[in-house]
Amino acid sequence: MSQEAGPANGHETRYWLRVYGYPAPIGDELITYGDFYDPMAGPLPGEPSQHLRNGDVLIYYADGPASLFGIGAVDGAVEGPIVDGQEGERWRVKIKLESAIPSVKKMAHARGLTPPSGWHFLRAVRDYTFILLPDGDGPYLMEQVKSRAGTRGE
C-alpha cells in the first residue's frame, strides 16, 4: 500500500497515528479542530488540510484498550472548511479502509511495541488526535496491525 500511496500523489508516504478512545468504525471523518503533533517539531498549528494529504496512511489506535486496531489511507484532498453553526469549522477527510482487527483480543497492544525510532507514541496519545510518526515507525506499526488483521475490514 505505501508504494502505491506515495508515487500516486507525487509525495513520500507519511504515516499518522489516529487516536480514538475506543475502537471505532474506520471511514470518512469530519475533523473539527487542528489537533496535530509531530514529535520532532511539537504541536502543528493550522487546519487539517495543511497536514493531511492524499495517500497519507492512518494507523488507528484506541486509548481505552491501548491497542492498534486498523489501517486506512487518506483518499483524496481534504475538503473544507465546512461551516457548521454548532460545531464551527470542520474538514471532511475521505478514508479508504485497508485493514482492521475485528477482535480486541487480537489487537496489537501498545506496551509491547518497540518502534524503530525509539520514540513511543504513548507519550502523546492523551493530548493529540493525529500524531505524525517518525521515519520507520509507520511501516513497523502497520505491520503489527496487518499481521493480526484481515483485509478491508474482514
PyMOL CGO cylinders between C-alpha atoms (Angstrom):
from pymol import cmd
from pymol.cgo import CYLINDER

trace = [
    CYLINDER, 0.00, 0.00, 0.00, 2.68, 2.52, 0.88, 0.3, 1, 1, 1, 1, 1, 1,
    CYLINDER, 2.68, 2.52, 0.88, 4.32, 2.05, -2.51, 0.3, 1, 1, 1, 1, 1, 1,
    CYLINDER, 4.32, 2.05, -2.51, 1.12, 2.99, -4.34, 0.3, 1, 1, 1, 1, 1, 1,
    CYLINDER, 1.12, 2.99, -4.34, 0.19, 5.85, -2.00, 0.3, 1, 1, 1, 1, 1, 1,
    CYLINDER, 0.19, 5.85, -2.00, 3.42, 7.86, -2.31, 0.3, 1, 1, 1, 1, 1, 1,
    CYLINDER, 3.42, 7.86, -2.31, 4.14, 7.87, -6.04, 0.3, 1, 1, 1, 1, 1, 1,
    CYLINDER, 4.14, 7.87, -6.04, 0.46, 8.23, -6.96, 0.3, 1, 1, 1, 1, 1, 1,
    CYLINDER, 0.46, 8.23, -6.96, 0.30, 11.69, -5.41, 0.3, 1, 1, 1, 1, 1, 1,
    CYLINDER, 0.30, 11.69, -5.41, 3.89, 12.76, -6.03, 0.3, 1, 1, 1, 1, 1, 1,
    CYLINDER, 3.89, 12.76, -6.03, 4.76, 12.77, -2.32, 0.3, 1, 1, 1, 1, 1, 1,
    CYLINDER, 4.76, 12.77, -2.32, 6.52, 10.42, 0.02, 0.3, 1, 1, 1, 1, 1, 1,
    CYLINDER, 6.52, 10.42, 0.02, 4.01, 8.49, 2.11, 0.3, 1, 1, 1, 1, 1, 1,
    CYLINDER, 4.01, 8.49, 2.11, 3.59, 9.85, 5.61, 0.3, 1, 1, 1, 1, 1, 1,
    CYLINDER, 3.59, 9.85, 5.61, 2.23, 7.82, 8.50, 0.3, 1, 1, 1, 1, 1, 1,
    CYLINDER, 2.23, 7.82, 8.50, -0.05, 9.23, 11.17, 0.3, 1, 1, 1, 1, 1, 1,
    CYLINDER, -0.05, 9.23, 11.17, -1.30, 7.63, 14.34, 0.3, 1, 1, 1, 1, 1, 1,
    CYLINDER, -1.30, 7.63, 14.34, -5.05, 8.37, 14.55, 0.3, 1, 1, 1, 1, 1, 1,
    CYLINDER, -5.05, 8.37, 14.55, -6.15, 8.30, 18.19, 0.3, 1, 1, 1, 1, 1, 1,
    CYLINDER, -6.15, 8.30, 18.19, -9.61, 7.25, 19.40, 0.3, 1, 1, 1, 1, 1, 1,
    CYLINDER, -9.61, 7.25, 19.40, -10.82, 6.49, 22.91, 0.3, 1, 1, 1, 1, 1, 1,
    CYLINDER, -10.82, 6.49, 22.91, -12.10, 3.05, 21.92, 0.3, 1, 1, 1, 1, 1, 1,
    CYLINDER, -12.10, 3.05, 21.92, -12.13, 1.09, 18.64, 0.3, 1, 1, 1, 1, 1, 1,
    CYLINDER, -12.13, 1.09, 18.64, -14.45, 2.73, 16.12, 0.3, 1, 1, 1, 1, 1, 1,
    CYLINDER, -14.45, 2.73, 16.12, -15.50, 2.02, 12.55, 0.3, 1, 1, 1, 1, 1, 1,
    CYLINDER, -15.50, 2.02, 12.55, -12.88, 3.24, 10.09, 0.3, 1, 1, 1, 1, 1, 1,
    CYLINDER, -12.88, 3.24, 10.09, -14.28, 5.54, 7.43, 0.3, 1, 1, 1, 1, 1, 1,
    CYLINDER, -14.28, 5.54, 7.43, -14.62, 9.13, 6.30, 0.3, 1, 1, 1, 1, 1, 1,
    CYLINDER, -14.62, 9.13, 6.30, -14.09, 11.70, 9.03, 0.3, 1, 1, 1, 1, 1, 1,
    CYLINDER, -14.09, 11.70, 9.03, -15.18, 15.21, 9.90, 0.3, 1, 1, 1, 1, 1, 1,
    CYLINDER, -15.18, 15.21, 9.90, -12.39, 16.89, 11.80, 0.3, 1, 1, 1, 1, 1, 1,
    CYLINDER, -12.39, 16.89, 11.80, -13.40, 19.83, 13.97, 0.3, 1, 1, 1, 1, 1, 1,
    CYLINDER, -13.40, 19.83, 13.97, -10.03, 21.05, 15.17, 0.3, 1, 1, 1, 1, 1, 1,
    CYLINDER, -10.03, 21.05, 15.17, -6.36, 21.01, 14.19, 0.3, 1, 1, 1, 1, 1, 1,
    CYLINDER, -6.36, 21.01, 14.19, -5.14, 18.51, 16.76, 0.3, 1, 1, 1, 1, 1, 1,
    CYLINDER, -5.14, 18.51, 16.76, -1.88, 17.53, 15.07, 0.3, 1, 1, 1, 1, 1, 1,
    CYLINDER, -1.88, 17.53, 15.07, 1.50, 16.71, 16.59, 0.3, 1, 1, 1, 1, 1, 1,
    CYLINDER, 1.50, 16.71, 16.59, 4.99, 15.98, 15.28, 0.3, 1, 1, 1, 1, 1, 1,
    CYLINDER, 4.99, 15.98, 15.28, 7.36, 14.50, 17.90, 0.3, 1, 1, 1, 1, 1, 1,
    CYLINDER, 7.36, 14.50, 17.90, 10.29, 16.28, 16.23, 0.3, 1, 1, 1, 1, 1, 1,
    CYLINDER, 10.29, 16.28, 16.23, 8.63, 19.72, 15.94, 0.3, 1, 1, 1, 1, 1, 1,
    CYLINDER, 8.63, 19.72, 15.94, 5.90, 19.72, 18.61, 0.3, 1, 1, 1, 1, 1, 1,
    CYLINDER, 5.90, 19.72, 18.61, 2.27, 20.79, 18.08, 0.3, 1, 1, 1, 1, 1, 1,
    CYLINDER, 2.27, 20.79, 18.08, 1.46, 21.53, 14.44, 0.3, 1, 1, 1, 1, 1, 1,
    CYLINDER, 1.46, 21.53, 14.44, -0.60, 24.70, 14.02, 0.3, 1, 1, 1, 1, 1, 1,
    CYLINDER, -0.60, 24.70, 14.02, -3.09, 25.15, 11.21, 0.3, 1, 1, 1, 1, 1, 1,
    CYLINDER, -3.09, 25.15, 11.21, -6.07, 23.45, 9.71, 0.3, 1, 1, 1, 1, 1, 1,
    CYLINDER, -6.07, 23.45, 9.71, -6.21, 19.73, 8.74, 0.3, 1, 1, 1, 1, 1, 1,
    CYLINDER, -6.21, 19.73, 8.74, -5.76, 20.47, 5.03, 0.3, 1, 1, 1, 1, 1, 1,
    CYLINDER, -5.76, 20.47, 5.03, -2.28, 21.78, 5.85, 0.3, 1, 1, 1, 1, 1, 1,
    CYLINDER, -2.28, 21.78, 5.85, -1.27, 18.44, 7.35, 0.3, 1, 1, 1, 1, 1, 1,
    CYLINDER, -1.27, 18.44, 7.35, -3.17, 15.53, 5.81, 0.3, 1, 1, 1, 1, 1, 1,
    CYLINDER, -3.17, 15.53, 5.81, -2.75, 14.77, 2.13, 0.3, 1, 1, 1, 1, 1, 1,
    CYLINDER, -2.75, 14.77, 2.13, -3.90, 12.17, -0.35, 0.3, 1, 1, 1, 1, 1, 1,
    CYLINDER, -3.90, 12.17, -0.35, -2.13, 8.85, 0.23, 0.3, 1, 1, 1, 1, 1, 1,
    CYLINDER, -2.13, 8.85, 0.23, -1.14, 9.50, 3.85, 0.3, 1, 1, 1, 1, 1, 1,
    CYLINDER, -1.14, 9.50, 3.85, -1.56, 6.36, 5.95, 0.3, 1, 1, 1, 1, 1, 1,
    CYLINDER, -1.56, 6.36, 5.95, -3.53, 6.44, 9.20, 0.3, 1, 1, 1, 1, 1, 1,
    CYLINDER, -3.53, 6.44, 9.20, -2.78, 3.78, 11.80, 0.3, 1, 1, 1, 1, 1, 1,
    CYLINDER, -2.78, 3.78, 11.80, -5.69, 3.63, 14.22, 0.3, 1, 1, 1, 1, 1, 1,
    CYLINDER, -5.69, 3.63, 14.22, -5.07, 3.47, 17.96, 0.3, 1, 1, 1, 1, 1, 1,
    CYLINDER, -5.07, 3.47, 17.96, -7.68, 3.03, 20.72, 0.3, 1, 1, 1, 1, 1, 1,
    CYLINDER, -7.68, 3.03, 20.72, -6.54, 4.50, 24.03, 0.3, 1, 1, 1, 1, 1, 1,
    CYLINDER, -6.54, 4.50, 24.03, -9.08, 2.55, 26.12, 0.3, 1, 1, 1, 1, 1, 1,
    CYLINDER, -9.08, 2.55, 26.12, -7.57, -0.86, 25.34, 0.3, 1, 1, 1, 1, 1, 1,
    CYLINDER, -7.57, -0.86, 25.34, -4.20, 0.78, 24.47, 0.3, 1, 1, 1, 1, 1, 1,
    CYLINDER, -4.20, 0.78, 24.47, -4.12, -1.07, 21.16, 0.3, 1, 1, 1, 1, 1, 1,
    CYLINDER, -4.12, -1.07, 21.16, -3.73, -0.61, 17.41, 0.3, 1, 1, 1, 1, 1, 1,
    CYLINDER, -3.73, -0.61, 17.41, -6.87, -1.68, 15.55, 0.3, 1, 1, 1, 1, 1, 1,
    CYLINDER, -6.87, -1.68, 15.55, -6.72, -0.67, 11.90, 0.3, 1, 1, 1, 1, 1, 1,
    CYLINDER, -6.72, -0.67, 11.90, -5.17, 0.99, 8.89, 0.3, 1, 1, 1, 1, 1, 1,
    CYLINDER, -5.17, 0.99, 8.89, -6.69, 3.46, 6.48, 0.3, 1, 1, 1, 1, 1, 1,
    CYLINDER, -6.69, 3.46, 6.48, -5.43, 5.89, 3.87, 0.3, 1, 1, 1, 1, 1, 1,
    CYLINDER, -5.43, 5.89, 3.87, -6.46, 9.43, 3.04, 0.3, 1, 1, 1, 1, 1, 1,
    CYLINDER, -6.46, 9.43, 3.04, -8.35, 9.04, -0.24, 0.3, 1, 1, 1, 1, 1, 1,
    CYLINDER, -8.35, 9.04, -0.24, -8.39, 12.46, -1.88, 0.3, 1, 1, 1, 1, 1, 1,
    CYLINDER, -8.39, 12.46, -1.88, -7.89, 16.07, -0.92, 0.3, 1, 1, 1, 1, 1, 1,
    CYLINDER, -7.89, 16.07, -0.92, -9.07, 17.29, 2.48, 0.3, 1, 1, 1, 1, 1, 1,
    CYLINDER, -9.07, 17.29, 2.48, -12.28, 19.28, 1.90, 0.3, 1, 1, 1, 1, 1, 1,
    CYLINDER, -12.28, 19.28, 1.90, -13.19, 22.38, 3.81, 0.3, 1, 1, 1, 1, 1, 1,
    CYLINDER, -13.19, 22.38, 3.81, -13.61, 24.27, 5.87, 0.3, 1, 1, 1, 1, 1, 1,
    CYLINDER, -13.61, 24.27, 5.87, -17.27, 23.45, 6.08, 0.3, 1, 1, 1, 1, 1, 1,
    CYLINDER, -17.27, 23.45, 6.08, -19.01, 25.93, 8.35, 0.3, 1, 1, 1, 1, 1, 1,
    CYLINDER, -19.01, 25.93, 8.35, -21.40, 24.41, 10.87, 0.3, 1, 1, 1, 1, 1, 1,
    CYLINDER, -21.40, 24.41, 10.87, -23.21, 26.78, 13.22, 0.3, 1, 1, 1, 1, 1, 1,
    CYLINDER, -23.21, 26.78, 13.22, -22.94, 24.41, 16.18, 0.3, 1, 1, 1, 1, 1, 1,
    CYLINDER, -22.94, 24.41, 16.18, -19.52, 22.88, 15.56, 0.3, 1, 1, 1, 1, 1, 1,
    CYLINDER, -19.52, 22.88, 15.56, -17.73, 25.79, 13.92, 0.3, 1, 1, 1, 1, 1, 1,
    CYLINDER, -17.73, 25.79, 13.92, -15.43, 24.86, 11.04, 0.3, 1, 1, 1, 1, 1, 1,
    CYLINDER, -15.43, 24.86, 11.04, -14.90, 21.25, 10.05, 0.3, 1, 1, 1, 1, 1, 1,
    CYLINDER, -14.90, 21.25, 10.05, -12.91, 19.48, 7.35, 0.3, 1, 1, 1, 1, 1, 1,
    CYLINDER, -12.91, 19.48, 7.35, -14.01, 16.32, 5.55, 0.3, 1, 1, 1, 1, 1, 1,
    CYLINDER, -14.01, 16.32, 5.55, -11.38, 13.62, 5.07, 0.3, 1, 1, 1, 1, 1, 1,
    CYLINDER, -11.38, 13.62, 5.07, -12.19, 10.64, 2.87, 0.3, 1, 1, 1, 1, 1, 1,
    CYLINDER, -12.19, 10.64, 2.87, -10.63, 7.45, 4.22, 0.3, 1, 1, 1, 1, 1, 1,
    CYLINDER, -10.63, 7.45, 4.22, -10.07, 4.16, 2.41, 0.3, 1, 1, 1, 1, 1, 1,
    CYLINDER, -10.07, 4.16, 2.41, -10.05, 1.19, 4.79, 0.3, 1, 1, 1, 1, 1, 1,
    CYLINDER, -10.05, 1.19, 4.79, -7.01, -1.04, 4.29, 0.3, 1, 1, 1, 1, 1, 1,
    CYLINDER, -7.01, -1.04, 4.29, -7.11, -3.41, 7.28, 0.3, 1, 1, 1, 1, 1, 1,
    CYLINDER, -7.11, -3.41, 7.28, -8.99, -3.79, 10.54, 0.3, 1, 1, 1, 1, 1, 1,
    CYLINDER, -8.99, -3.79, 10.54, -8.70, -6.10, 13.51, 0.3, 1, 1, 1, 1, 1, 1,
    CYLINDER, -8.70, -6.10, 13.51, -12.18, -7.35, 14.40, 0.3, 1, 1, 1, 1, 1, 1,
    CYLINDER, -12.18, -7.35, 14.40, -11.41, -8.53, 17.93, 0.3, 1, 1, 1, 1, 1, 1,
    CYLINDER, -11.41, -8.53, 17.93, -9.94, -6.61, 20.85, 0.3, 1, 1, 1, 1, 1, 1,
    CYLINDER, -9.94, -6.61, 20.85, -8.17, -9.82, 21.87, 0.3, 1, 1, 1, 1, 1, 1,
    CYLINDER, -8.17, -9.82, 21.87, -6.18, -9.82, 18.61, 0.3, 1, 1, 1, 1, 1, 1,
    CYLINDER, -6.18, -9.82, 18.61, -5.24, -6.12, 18.58, 0.3, 1, 1, 1, 1, 1, 1,
    CYLINDER, -5.24, -6.12, 18.58, -1.60, -5.08, 18.89, 0.3, 1, 1, 1, 1, 1, 1,
    CYLINDER, -1.60, -5.08, 18.89, -1.20, -3.85, 22.48, 0.3, 1, 1, 1, 1, 1, 1,
    CYLINDER, -1.20, -3.85, 22.48, 0.88, -0.67, 22.62, 0.3, 1, 1, 1, 1, 1, 1,
    CYLINDER, 0.88, -0.67, 22.62, 3.01, -1.58, 25.62, 0.3, 1, 1, 1, 1, 1, 1,
    CYLINDER, 3.01, -1.58, 25.62, 4.60, -4.49, 23.77, 0.3, 1, 1, 1, 1, 1, 1,
    CYLINDER, 4.60, -4.49, 23.77, 5.59, -2.45, 20.71, 0.3, 1, 1, 1, 1, 1, 1,
    CYLINDER, 5.59, -2.45, 20.71, 9.15, -1.26, 20.07, 0.3, 1, 1, 1, 1, 1, 1,
    CYLINDER, 9.15, -1.26, 20.07, 9.10, 1.43, 17.37, 0.3, 1, 1, 1, 1, 1, 1,
    CYLINDER, 9.10, 1.43, 17.37, 12.38, 1.62, 15.41, 0.3, 1, 1, 1, 1, 1, 1,
    CYLINDER, 12.38, 1.62, 15.41, 12.90, 5.33, 16.19, 0.3, 1, 1, 1, 1, 1, 1,
    CYLINDER, 12.90, 5.33, 16.19, 12.89, 4.64, 19.93, 0.3, 1, 1, 1, 1, 1, 1,
    CYLINDER, 12.89, 4.64, 19.93, 10.13, 7.27, 20.40, 0.3, 1, 1, 1, 1, 1, 1,
    CYLINDER, 10.13, 7.27, 20.40, 6.96, 5.69, 21.73, 0.3, 1, 1, 1, 1, 1, 1,
    CYLINDER, 6.96, 5.69, 21.73, 3.70, 7.33, 20.70, 0.3, 1, 1, 1, 1, 1, 1,
    CYLINDER, 3.70, 7.33, 20.70, 2.16, 6.69, 24.14, 0.3, 1, 1, 1, 1, 1, 1,
    CYLINDER, 2.16, 6.69, 24.14, 3.77, 9.95, 25.25, 0.3, 1, 1, 1, 1, 1, 1,
    CYLINDER, 3.77, 9.95, 25.25, 1.35, 11.92, 23.06, 0.3, 1, 1, 1, 1, 1, 1,
    CYLINDER, 1.35, 11.92, 23.06, -1.90, 9.96, 22.69, 0.3, 1, 1, 1, 1, 1, 1,
    CYLINDER, -1.90, 9.96, 22.69, -3.76, 11.67, 25.53, 0.3, 1, 1, 1, 1, 1, 1,
    CYLINDER, -3.76, 11.67, 25.53, -3.06, 15.14, 24.15, 0.3, 1, 1, 1, 1, 1, 1,
    CYLINDER, -3.06, 15.14, 24.15, -3.37, 14.80, 20.35, 0.3, 1, 1, 1, 1, 1, 1,
    CYLINDER, -3.37, 14.80, 20.35, -5.61, 13.09, 17.80, 0.3, 1, 1, 1, 1, 1, 1,
    CYLINDER, -5.61, 13.09, 17.80, -3.21, 12.94, 14.83, 0.3, 1, 1, 1, 1, 1, 1,
    CYLINDER, -3.21, 12.94, 14.83, 0.43, 12.15, 15.54, 0.3, 1, 1, 1, 1, 1, 1,
    CYLINDER, 0.43, 12.15, 15.54, 2.98, 12.18, 12.71, 0.3, 1, 1, 1, 1, 1, 1,
    CYLINDER, 2.98, 12.18, 12.71, 5.11, 9.09, 13.14, 0.3, 1, 1, 1, 1, 1, 1,
    CYLINDER, 5.11, 9.09, 13.14, 8.93, 9.24, 12.89, 0.3, 1, 1, 1, 1, 1, 1,
    CYLINDER, 8.93, 9.24, 12.89, 10.64, 7.56, 9.92, 0.3, 1, 1, 1, 1, 1, 1,
    CYLINDER, 10.64, 7.56, 9.92, 10.45, 3.79, 10.14, 0.3, 1, 1, 1, 1, 1, 1,
    CYLINDER, 10.45, 3.79, 10.14, 7.76, 3.72, 12.83, 0.3, 1, 1, 1, 1, 1, 1,
    CYLINDER, 7.76, 3.72, 12.83, 4.83, 3.85, 10.39, 0.3, 1, 1, 1, 1, 1, 1,
    CYLINDER, 4.83, 3.85, 10.39, 5.76, 0.71, 8.42, 0.3, 1, 1, 1, 1, 1, 1,
    CYLINDER, 5.76, 0.71, 8.42, 6.61, -1.10, 11.68, 0.3, 1, 1, 1, 1, 1, 1,
    CYLINDER, 6.61, -1.10, 11.68, 3.24, -0.25, 13.29, 0.3, 1, 1, 1, 1, 1, 1,
    CYLINDER, 3.24, -0.25, 13.29, 1.41, -1.02, 10.05, 0.3, 1, 1, 1, 1, 1, 1,
    CYLINDER, 1.41, -1.02, 10.05, 2.92, -4.50, 10.02, 0.3, 1, 1, 1, 1, 1, 1,
    CYLINDER, 2.92, -4.50, 10.02, 1.81, -5.02, 13.62, 0.3, 1, 1, 1, 1, 1, 1,
    CYLINDER, 1.81, -5.02, 13.62, -1.79, -4.40, 12.51, 0.3, 1, 1, 1, 1, 1, 1,
    CYLINDER, -1.79, -4.40, 12.51, -1.61, -6.33, 9.23, 0.3, 1, 1, 1, 1, 1, 1,
    CYLINDER, -1.61, -6.33, 9.23, -0.15, -9.42, 10.88, 0.3, 1, 1, 1, 1, 1, 1,
    CYLINDER, -0.15, -9.42, 10.88, -3.24, -9.60, 13.12, 0.3, 1, 1, 1, 1, 1, 1,
    CYLINDER, -3.24, -9.60, 13.12, -5.95, -8.35, 10.73, 0.3, 1, 1, 1, 1, 1, 1,
    CYLINDER, -5.95, -8.35, 10.73, -7.98, -9.35, 7.74, 0.3, 1, 1, 1, 1, 1, 1,
    CYLINDER, -7.98, -9.35, 7.74, -8.01, -7.02, 4.76, 0.3, 1, 1, 1, 1, 1, 1,
    CYLINDER, -8.01, -7.02, 4.76, -10.72, -4.45, 4.03, 0.3, 1, 1, 1, 1, 1, 1,
    CYLINDER, -10.72, -4.45, 4.03, -12.39, -5.00, 7.38, 0.3, 1, 1, 1, 1, 1, 1,
    CYLINDER, -12.39, -5.00, 7.38, -12.63, -8.80, 7.13, 0.3, 1, 1, 1, 1, 1, 1,
]
cmd.load_cgo(trace, "trace")
